[in-house]
Amino acid sequence: MQIKISARHGNLSENTREKIQTKVEKLLRFHDRLSAIEVTVDLEHRETPEVDLRVLAEHKHDFVATTQADELLAALDIAVQKVEQQLRKHKEKIQDRHRGAGHRRLGVPEEAEE
């Protein structure tokens, strides 16, 4: 899996890049088939940095979150939480789809089947 960290309108220190990488690697526990994570930090307004987090999953659509906060790591935390929620919801939807047919049939009354 690839993790790409980039910055617009400024540079990120190596220490900050390591912190960002550590935080986004935690997304792997929610979905086992993530192919890439792209983090773009926009430092145009230094007092309120913007973080764009894009997670690419195999055979699925992209999961995207964009946030702006007073501090860079706070914005990153919010973006990671948003993507975690999207991954959880997607995983629940898939699990419900796989369980769907058999469980629905059990709930149907016998008169309705005739």
N, C-alpha and C positions, 0 to 999 in steps of 0.2 A: 504494500500500500504506500502511496506517495503522499507526503505532506508538503505543500508549497505555501510558504509565508512570504508575502510581499508588502511593500509600503508605498503609498503615494504621497507626494509632497513632503518627503522626509526620509529618514533612515531609522532602523530599529537596531538597538544594541544586541550583541550576541546573547547576553543574559536574558533580555526580553524575548528574543526568538526561542530560547530554550523553554522559558515559562509558557509561552504560547503553545509550543509543540507538546509539552507535558499535558496541558489542559485538553487539547483536542484529541490526543491519543486515547483519552477515556471514552470517546464515542464508540470505540471498537467493541466495547462490552454490550452495546445495544443492538448492533447489527454485525454479523460475521462476514458479510460480503461487501465491505466498503472498499472501493478501488482507489479513491483519492479524496483528500481534504485540502481545500484551498482557503487560505485566510488572507484577506486583503485589509490592511490598516490604512485608513485615510487620515493623514495628519494635517490637512489643510487648515482646520480650526484646532489648534493645539490644545485649547482649553476644553474642547469636547471632541475627542477623537471618535471616528466612526469605524466599526468593524463589520466586514462583510464575510460571512462564513458560508462556504458552499461545500456540501458533502455529496460525492458521487458514489452511487451504489450500483453493483452489477445488475443489469437487466431491469433497472428501476429508474424512476425519475430522480432529479436532483433534489436535495433538501437544502434550503437556503434560509439564512437569517441575517438581517442587517440591523445593527443597533448603534446607538450613540449614547455616550455617558460622560461623566466628569473625568473619569480615569480610564486608561486603556484596558487594564485588566478587568475592571468592572464591566466595561462594554463587552469584553470577550466572554466573561462569565454569563452574561445575559444571553448572548448569541448562542453559546454552547447549550444553555438550558432550553432555548427555543428549538434547536435542532434535536436535542434529546427527546423533547415532547413529540416532535414530528416523527422521529424514528420509532418511539413507543407506539404511537397511534397507527403507523404503517404496519408494524409487527402484529399488533392486535387485530387489525383488519385482515391480514393474511391468515392468522391463526383461526379467526372466526370463519373465514371462507373455507378453510380445510375441514373444519368441524361441521360446517353448515348442513349438508344434505341429511346425514343420519340423525342428527339431533332434532331437526325440524320435523322429521317424519314421526318421531316418537310423540310429539305434542299434538298431533292431529287426531281428533276424535274418530271413532270407527264409522259413524254415520256419514261423515264428510268424505270418506274414501270411496263409498259405494257409488 
